[in-house]
Amino acid sequence: MEPDHRPKMDDSNLVSVILPTYNREVLLKQSIDSVLNQSYANLELIVIDDASTDKTSNLVKSYSDNRILYIKHNENKHASASRNTGIRKAKGKYLAFLDDDDTWLPHKLEMQVSLLNNCPESTGLIYCWMDYRNKNNEVTATIKPTLKGYIFGNVLDKQRVGGCPTLLIRKSVISKCGLFDESLLRGNDGDFIRRICLQYEVDLIPEVLVNVKTDHGMKRISDNNKSGLNASLISYTSRLEKFKNILHKYPIQTSNIYASIAYHHIILGNNKHAIHYLIKSLLVNVTGLYKYRIFFKAMKDRISNKSSKISDT
């Protein structure tokens, strides 16, 4: 671990920005620059290098900004563990998260800090909207939910408030909601958001403040290859255990979770398991179009995958 040279800052509203990275030196600079160029300057940037073998270390050390803390893992531990390393080192009142292939607009933190400062303590999380951009920097999709208040029921079965780069949270929520689940390679941000939403209300800045790069040619955990689908399946299944004591209050969402698990099993060719979870979905709640859309989509995707085969990597 590198020595901690961070200066003493104004702790009252300090934002700790947590940026995990792994072998993406060609993308990382834009992410770092988008943090350091924020109009809100009372921040520290904690870059967690998850045992990269490229020149990530040289890139980060080329910055002279003493708000940066660089930490390198001795072995690859994946995104959740990297974020948890950053959280444990964070000095800020607030936490924000950025991925190494994404960037923020200059007023992202300023707008979110201003809002969170004026929210009651019952509000633990602020999010914003985000654009997906292709390699030509063209917007391919905009994610702009409007959920606010107590929204746990809205996010139990599906991620409906964006991802980690859109968040600003109070660091104090960690003691109540826990760290990122290091057993989840995929869906770990949704799981983290879900647990916060169980305990706290949320608010939002209804403006695009994040750009997410999608087709940069490097591996992403959201890729729908076999390993990605298995990781997603584990994420969905984990909800049944984590929220087992309250699932009965949310029959529609629980039914949708079972349907999503069935979908993954169909795509992966696990027909026996797929039928099992589809039946469970129907037994919990027979109404609602979601499960039927999922089933027909699974059939269509399975036929497509049979002809093209799902990649292992």
Contacts in CASP RR format, 6 or more apart in sequence:
PFRMAT RR
TARGET T0000
AUTHOR 0000-0000-0000
METHOD contacts of the structure
MODEL  1
MEPDHRPKMDDSNLVSVILPTYNREVLLKQSIDSVLNQSYANLELIVIDD
ASTDKTSNLVKSYSDNRILYIKHNENKHASASRNTGIRKAKGKYLAFLDD
DDTWLPHKLEMQVSLLNNCPESTGLIYCWMDYRNKNNEVTATIKPTLKGY
IFGNVLDKQRVGGCPTLLIRKSVISKCGLFDESLLRGNDGDFIRRICLQY
EVDLIPEVLVNVKTDHGMKRISDNNKSGLNASLISYTSRLEKFKNILHKY
PIQTSNIYASIAYHHIILGNNKHAIHYLIKSLLVNVTGLYKYRIFFKAMK
DRISNKSSKISDT
1 71 0 8 1.000
1 72 0 8 1.000
2 69 0 8 1.000
2 70 0 8 1.000
2 71 0 8 1.000
2 72 0 8 1.000
4 69 0 8 1.000
4 89 0 8 1.000
5 66 0 8 1.000
5 69 0 8 1.000
6 44 0 8 1.000
6 66 0 8 1.000
6 67 0 8 1.000
6 68 0 8 1.000
6 69 0 8 1.000
6 91 0 8 1.000
7 66 0 8 1.000
7 67 0 8 1.000
9 42 0 8 1.000
9 44 0 8 1.000
9 67 0 8 1.000
9 91 0 8 1.000
10 42 0 8 1.000
11 91 0 8 1.000
11 92 0 8 1.000
11 93 0 8 1.000
12 93 0 8 1.000
13 42 0 8 1.000
13 93 0 8 1.000
13 94 0 8 1.000
13 113 0 8 1.000
13 117 0 8 1.000
14 42 0 8 1.000
14 43 0 8 1.000
14 44 0 8 1.000
14 91 0 8 1.000
14 92 0 8 1.000
14 93 0 8 1.000
14 94 0 8 1.000
15 40 0 8 1.000
15 42 0 8 1.000
15 43 0 8 1.000
15 44 0 8 1.000
15 92 0 8 1.000
15 93 0 8 1.000
15 94 0 8 1.000
15 95 0 8 1.000
15 96 0 8 1.000
15 109 0 8 1.000
15 113 0 8 1.000
15 168 0 8 1.000
16 43 0 8 1.000
16 44 0 8 1.000
16 46 0 8 1.000
16 86 0 8 1.000
16 87 0 8 1.000
16 90 0 8 1.000
16 91 0 8 1.000
16 92 0 8 1.000
16 94 0 8 1.000
16 95 0 8 1.000
16 96 0 8 1.000
16 171 0 8 1.000
17 35 0 8 1.000
17 43 0 8 1.000
17 44 0 8 1.000
17 45 0 8 1.000
17 46 0 8 1.000
17 96 0 8 1.000
17 97 0 8 1.000
17 98 0 8 1.000
17 109 0 8 1.000
18 46 0 8 1.000
18 48 0 8 1.000
18 83 0 8 1.000
18 86 0 8 1.000
18 87 0 8 1.000
18 90 0 8 1.000
18 95 0 8 1.000
18 96 0 8 1.000
18 97 0 8 1.000
18 98 0 8 1.000
19 31 0 8 1.000
19 32 0 8 1.000
19 35 0 8 1.000
19 45 0 8 1.000
19 46 0 8 1.000
19 47 0 8 1.000
19 48 0 8 1.000
19 97 0 8 1.000
19 98 0 8 1.000
19 99 0 8 1.000
19 100 0 8 1.000
20 48 0 8 1.000
20 50 0 8 1.000
20 79 0 8 1.000
20 82 0 8 1.000
20 83 0 8 1.000
20 99 0 8 1.000
20 100 0 8 1.000
21 28 0 8 1.000
21 31 0 8 1.000
21 47 0 8 1.000
21 48 0 8 1.000
21 49 0 8 1.000
21 50 0 8 1.000
21 52 0 8 1.000
21 56 0 8 1.000
21 82 0 8 1.000
21 100 0 8 1.000
22 49 0 8 1.000
22 50 0 8 1.000
22 51 0 8 1.000
22 52 0 8 1.000
22 76 0 8 1.000
22 82 0 8 1.000
22 100 0 8 1.000
23 52 0 8 1.000
23 53 0 8 1.000
23 54 0 8 1.000
23 56 0 8 1.000
23 218 0 8 1.000
24 52 0 8 1.000
24 54 0 8 1.000
24 56 0 8 1.000
24 100 0 8 1.000
24 101 0 8 1.000
24 218 0 8 1.000
25 52 0 8 1.000
25 54 0 8 1.000
25 55 0 8 1.000
25 56 0 8 1.000
25 58 0 8 1.000
25 59 0 8 1.000
27 100 0 8 1.000
27 101 0 8 1.000
27 213 0 8 1.000
27 216 0 8 1.000
27 218 0 8 1.000
28 56 0 8 1.000
28 59 0 8 1.000
28 60 0 8 1.000
28 100 0 8 1.000
29 59 0 8 1.000
30 103 0 8 1.000
31 98 0 8 1.000
31 99 0 8 1.000
31 100 0 8 1.000
31 101 0 8 1.000
31 102 0 8 1.000
31 103 0 8 1.000
32 45 0 8 1.000
32 47 0 8 1.000
32 59 0 8 1.000
32 60 0 8 1.000
32 63 0 8 1.000
32 68 0 8 1.000
33 103 0 8 1.000
34 98 0 8 1.000
34 103 0 8 1.000
34 104 0 8 1.000
34 105 0 8 1.000
34 106 0 8 1.000
35 43 0 8 1.000
35 45 0 8 1.000
35 98 0 8 1.000
35 104 0 8 1.000
36 45 0 8 1.000
36 63 0 8 1.000
36 65 0 8 1.000
36 67 0 8 1.000
36 68 0 8 1.000
37 106 0 8 1.000
38 104 0 8 1.000
38 106 0 8 1.000
38 107 0 8 1.000
38 108 0 8 1.000
38 109 0 8 1.000
38 110 0 8 1.000
39 106 0 8 1.000
39 107 0 8 1.000
39 109 0 8 1.000
39 110 0 8 1.000
40 107 0 8 1.000
40 109 0 8 1.000
40 110 0 8 1.000
40 113 0 8 1.000
43 67 0 8 1.000
43 96 0 8 1.000
43 109 0 8 1.000
44 67 0 8 1.000
44 68 0 8 1.000
44 69 0 8 1.000
44 90 0 8 1.000
44 91 0 8 1.000
44 92 0 8 1.000
45 65 0 8 1.000
45 67 0 8 1.000
45 68 0 8 1.000
45 69 0 8 1.000
46 68 0 8 1.000
46 69 0 8 1.000
46 71 0 8 1.000
46 86 0 8 1.000
46 89 0 8 1.000
46 90 0 8 1.000
47 60 0 8 1.000
47 68 0 8 1.000
47 69 0 8 1.000
47 70 0 8 1.000
47 71 0 8 1.000
48 71 0 8 1.000
48 72 0 8 1.000
48 73 0 8 1.000
48 82 0 8 1.000
48 83 0 8 1.000
48 85 0 8 1.000
48 86 0 8 1.000
49 56 0 8 1.000
49 57 0 8 1.000
49 60 0 8 1.000
49 70 0 8 1.000
49 71 0 8 1.000
49 72 0 8 1.000
49 73 0 8 1.000
50 73 0 8 1.000
50 76 0 8 1.000
50 77 0 8 1.000
50 78 0 8 1.000
50 79 0 8 1.000
50 81 0 8 1.000
50 82 0 8 1.000
51 72 0 8 1.000
51 73 0 8 1.000
51 74 0 8 1.000
51 75 0 8 1.000
51 76 0 8 1.000
51 77 0 8 1.000
52 72 0 8 1.000
57 70 0 8 1.000
57 72 0 8 1.000
60 68 0 8 1.000
60 70 0 8 1.000
61 70 0 8 1.000
69 89 0 8 1.000
71 85 0 8 1.000
71 86 0 8 1.000
71 89 0 8 1.000
73 81 0 8 1.000
73 82 0 8 1.000
73 85 0 8 1.000
77 85 0 8 1.000
77 182 0 8 1.000
78 182 0 8 1.000
78 185 0 8 1.000
79 99 0 8 1.000
79 180 0 8 1.000
79 185 0 8 1.000
79 188 0 8 1.000
79 221 0 8 1.000
80 179 0 8 1.000
80 180 0 8 1.000
80 181 0 8 1.000
80 182 0 8 1.000
80 183 0 8 1.000
80 184 0 8 1.000
80 185 0 8 1.000
80 188 0 8 1.000
81 180 0 8 1.000
81 182 0 8 1.000
83 97 0 8 1.000
83 164 0 8 1.000
83 179 0 8 1.000
83 180 0 8 1.000
84 179 0 8 1.000
84 180 0 8 1.000
84 182 0 8 1.000
87 95 0 8 1.000
87 171 0 8 1.000
87 174 0 8 1.000
87 179 0 8 1.000
87 180 0 8 1.000
90 171 0 8 1.000
92 171 0 8 1.000
93 170 0 8 1.000
93 171 0 8 1.000
94 113 0 8 1.000
94 116 0 8 1.000
94 168 0 8 1.000
94 169 0 8 1.000
94 170 0 8 1.000
94 171 0 8 1.000
95 167 0 8 1.000
95 168 0 8 1.000
95 169 0 8 1.000
95 170 0 8 1.000
95 171 0 8 1.000
95 174 0 8 1.000
96 109 0 8 1.000
96 112 0 8 1.000
96 167 0 8 1.000
96 168 0 8 1.000
96 169 0 8 1.000
97 164 0 8 1.000
97 165 0 8 1.000
97 167 0 8 1.000
97 189 0 8 1.000
98 104 0 8 1.000
98 164 0 8 1.000
98 165 0 8 1.000
99 164 0 8 1.000
99 165 0 8 1.000
99 212 0 8 1.000
101 212 0 8 1.000
101 213 0 8 1.000
101 216 0 8 1.000
101 218 0 8 1.000
101 220 0 8 1.000
102 165 0 8 1.000
102 210 0 8 1.000
102 211 0 8 1.000
102 212 0 8 1.000
102 213 0 8 1.000
103 210 0 8 1.000
103 211 0 8 1.000
103 213 0 8 1.000
104 165 0 8 1.000
104 209 0 8 1.000
104 210 0 8 1.000
104 211 0 8 1.000
105 208 0 8 1.000
105 209 0 8 1.000
105 210 0 8 1.000
105 211 0 8 1.000
107 209 0 8 1.000
108 128 0 8 1.000
108 209 0 8 1.000
108 210 0 8 1.000
109 168 0 8 1.000
111 128 0 8 1.000
111 205 0 8 1.000
111 207 0 8 1.000
111 209 0 8 1.000
112 126 0 8 1.000
112 128 0 8 1.000
112 168 0 8 1.000
112 205 0 8 1.000
112 209 0 8 1.000
113 168 0 8 1.000
115 126 0 8 1.000
115 203 0 8 1.000
115 205 0 8 1.000
116 123 0 8 1.000
116 124 0 8 1.000
116 126 0 8 1.000
116 168 0 8 1.000
116 170 0 8 1.000
116 203 0 8 1.000
119 126 0 8 1.000
119 203 0 8 1.000
121 170 0 8 1.000
122 200 0 8 1.000
122 201 0 8 1.000
123 149 0 8 1.000
123 200 0 8 1.000
123 201 0 8 1.000
123 202 0 8 1.000
123 203 0 8 1.000
124 169 0 8 1.000
124 170 0 8 1.000
124 173 0 8 1.000
124 196 0 8 1.000
124 200 0 8 1.000
124 201 0 8 1.000
124 202 0 8 1.000
125 167 0 8 1.000
125 168 0 8 1.000
125 169 0 8 1.000
125 170 0 8 1.000
125 173 0 8 1.000
125 193 0 8 1.000
125 196 0 8 1.000
125 197 0 8 1.000
125 200 0 8 1.000
125 202 0 8 1.000
125 203 0 8 1.000
126 167 0 8 1.000
126 168 0 8 1.000
126 169 0 8 1.000
126 202 0 8 1.000
126 203 0 8 1.000
126 204 0 8 1.000
126 205 0 8 1.000
127 145 0 8 1.000
127 161 0 8 1.000
127 162 0 8 1.000
127 163 0 8 1.000
127 166 0 8 1.000
127 167 0 8 1.000
127 168 0 8 1.000
127 202 0 8 1.000
127 204 0 8 1.000
127 205 0 8 1.000
128 166 0 8 1.000
128 204 0 8 1.000
128 205 0 8 1.000
128 206 0 8 1.000
128 207 0 8 1.000
128 208 0 8 1.000
128 209 0 8 1.000
128 210 0 8 1.000
129 142 0 8 1.000
129 143 0 8 1.000
129 144 0 8 1.000
129 145 0 8 1.000
129 166 0 8 1.000
129 204 0 8 1.000
129 205 0 8 1.000
129 206 0 8 1.000
129 207 0 8 1.000
129 208 0 8 1.000
129 209 0 8 1.000
129 210 0 8 1.000
130 142 0 8 1.000
130 143 0 8 1.000
130 162 0 8 1.000
130 163 0 8 1.000
130 165 0 8 1.000
130 166 0 8 1.000
130 208 0 8 1.000
130 209 0 8 1.000
130 210 0 8 1.000
130 211 0 8 1.000
130 212 0 8 1.000
131 139 0 8 1.000
131 141 0 8 1.000
131 142 0 8 1.000
131 143 0 8 1.000
131 208 0 8 1.000
131 210 0 8 1.000
131 211 0 8 1.000
131 212 0 8 1.000
132 139 0 8 1.000
132 140 0 8 1.000
132 141 0 8 1.000
132 142 0 8 1.000
132 143 0 8 1.000
132 212 0 8 1.000
132 214 0 8 1.000
133 139 0 8 1.000
133 140 0 8 1.000
133 211 0 8 1.000
133 212 0 8 1.000
133 213 0 8 1.000
133 214 0 8 1.000
134 140 0 8 1.000
134 214 0 8 1.000
134 215 0 8 1.000
135 213 0 8 1.000
135 215 0 8 1.000
135 216 0 8 1.000
135 217 0 8 1.000
140 214 0 8 1.000
142 208 0 8 1.000
143 162 0 8 1.000
144 206 0 8 1.000
144 208 0 8 1.000
145 160 0 8 1.000
145 161 0 8 1.000
145 162 0 8 1.000
145 204 0 8 1.000
146 204 0 8 1.000
146 206 0 8 1.000
147 154 0 8 1.000
147 155 0 8 1.000
147 160 0 8 1.000
147 161 0 8 1.000
147 202 0 8 1.000
147 204 0 8 1.000
148 201 0 8 1.000
148 202 0 8 1.000
148 203 0 8 1.000
148 204 0 8 1.000
149 201 0 8 1.000
149 202 0 8 1.000
149 203 0 8 1.000
150 197 0 8 1.000
150 201 0 8 1.000
151 160 0 8 1.000
151 161 0 8 1.000
151 197 0 8 1.000
151 201 0 8 1.000
151 202 0 8 1.000
152 194 0 8 1.000
152 197 0 8 1.000
152 198 0 8 1.000
153 197 0 8 1.000
153 250 0 8 1.000
153 253 0 8 1.000
154 160 0 8 1.000
154 197 0 8 1.000
155 161 0 8 1.000
155 190 0 8 1.000
155 193 0 8 1.000
155 194 0 8 1.000
155 197 0 8 1.000
156 194 0 8 1.000
156 239 0 8 1.000
156 243 0 8 1.000
156 250 0 8 1.000
156 253 0 8 1.000
156 254 0 8 1.000
156 257 0 8 1.000
157 250 0 8 1.000
157 252 0 8 1.000
157 253 0 8 1.000
157 254 0 8 1.000
157 256 0 8 1.000
157 257 0 8 1.000
157 260 0 8 1.000
158 256 0 8 1.000
159 187 0 8 1.000
159 189 0 8 1.000
159 190 0 8 1.000
159 193 0 8 1.000
161 193 0 8 1.000
161 197 0 8 1.000
161 202 0 8 1.000
161 204 0 8 1.000
162 193 0 8 1.000
163 189 0 8 1.000
163 190 0 8 1.000
163 193 0 8 1.000
164 189 0 8 1.000
164 192 0 8 1.000
165 210 0 8 1.000
165 212 0 8 1.000
166 209 0 8 1.000
166 210 0 8 1.000
167 193 0 8 1.000
169 196 0 8 1.000
173 196 0 8 1.000
173 199 0 8 1.000
173 200 0 8 1.000
176 199 0 8 1.000
177 192 0 8 1.000
177 195 0 8 1.000
177 196 0 8 1.000
177 198 0 8 1.000
177 199 0 8 1.000
177 200 0 8 1.000
178 195 0 8 1.000
180 188 0 8 1.000
180 189 0 8 1.000
180 191 0 8 1.000
180 192 0 8 1.000
181 188 0 8 1.000
181 191 0 8 1.000
181 192 0 8 1.000
181 238 0 8 1.000
182 188 0 8 1.000
183 234 0 8 1.000
183 238 0 8 1.000
184 191 0 8 1.000
184 231 0 8 1.000
184 234 0 8 1.000
184 235 0 8 1.000
184 238 0 8 1.000
185 221 0 8 1.000
185 228 0 8 1.000
185 231 0 8 1.000
185 234 0 8 1.000
186 221 0 8 1.000
186 222 0 8 1.000
186 228 0 8 1.000
186 231 0 8 1.000
186 232 0 8 1.000
186 234 0 8 1.000
186 235 0 8 1.000
187 231 0 8 1.000
187 232 0 8 1.000
187 235 0 8 1.000
188 235 0 8 1.000
191 235 0 8 1.000
191 238 0 8 1.000
191 239 0 8 1.000
191 242 0 8 1.000
194 239 0 8 1.000
195 242 0 8 1.000
196 202 0 8 1.000
198 243 0 8 1.000
214 220 0 8 1.000
219 313 0 8 1.000
221 228 0 8 1.000
221 231 0 8 1.000
222 228 0 8 1.000
224 310 0 8 1.000
225 310 0 8 1.000
225 311 0 8 1.000
225 312 0 8 1.000
225 313 0 8 1.000
226 268 0 8 1.000
226 310 0 8 1.000
226 311 0 8 1.000
226 312 0 8 1.000
226 313 0 8 1.000
227 312 0 8 1.000
227 313 0 8 1.000
229 264 0 8 1.000
229 267 0 8 1.000
229 268 0 8 1.000
229 310 0 8 1.000
230 268 0 8 1.000
232 264 0 8 1.000
233 261 0 8 1.000
233 264 0 8 1.000
233 265 0 8 1.000
233 268 0 8 1.000
236 257 0 8 1.000
236 260 0 8 1.000
236 261 0 8 1.000
236 264 0 8 1.000
237 261 0 8 1.000
239 257 0 8 1.000
240 247 0 8 1.000
240 257 0 8 1.000
247 253 0 8 1.000
247 254 0 8 1.000
248 254 0 8 1.000
251 284 0 8 1.000
251 285 0 8 1.000
252 285 0 8 1.000
252 287 0 8 1.000
252 288 0 8 1.000
254 284 0 8 1.000
254 285 0 8 1.000
255 281 0 8 1.000
255 282 0 8 1.000
255 284 0 8 1.000
255 285 0 8 1.000
255 288 0 8 1.000
255 290 0 8 1.000
255 291 0 8 1.000
256 281 0 8 1.000
256 290 0 8 1.000
256 291 0 8 1.000
256 294 0 8 1.000
258 277 0 8 1.000
258 278 0 8 1.000
258 280 0 8 1.000
258 281 0 8 1.000
258 284 0 8 1.000
258 291 0 8 1.000
259 277 0 8 1.000
259 278 0 8 1.000
259 281 0 8 1.000
259 290 0 8 1.000
259 291 0 8 1.000
259 294 0 8 1.000
259 295 0 8 1.000
260 294 0 8 1.000
261 277 0 8 1.000
262 273 0 8 1.000
262 274 0 8 1.000
262 275 0 8 1.000
262 276 0 8 1.000
262 277 0 8 1.000
262 278 0 8 1.000
262 281 0 8 1.000
262 294 0 8 1.000
262 295 0 8 1.000
262 298 0 8 1.000
263 274 0 8 1.000
263 294 0 8 1.000
263 295 0 8 1.000
263 297 0 8 1.000
263 298 0 8 1.000
265 271 0 8 1.000
265 273 0 8 1.000
265 274 0 8 1.000
265 277 0 8 1.000
266 274 0 8 1.000
266 298 0 8 1.000
266 299 0 8 1.000
266 301 0 8 1.000
266 302 0 8 1.000
267 298 0 8 1.000
267 301 0 8 1.000
267 302 0 8 1.000
267 305 0 8 1.000
267 310 0 8 1.000
268 310 0 8 1.000
269 302 0 8 1.000
274 298 0 8 1.000
278 291 0 8 1.000
278 295 0 8 1.000
281 291 0 8 1.000
282 291 0 8 1.000
END
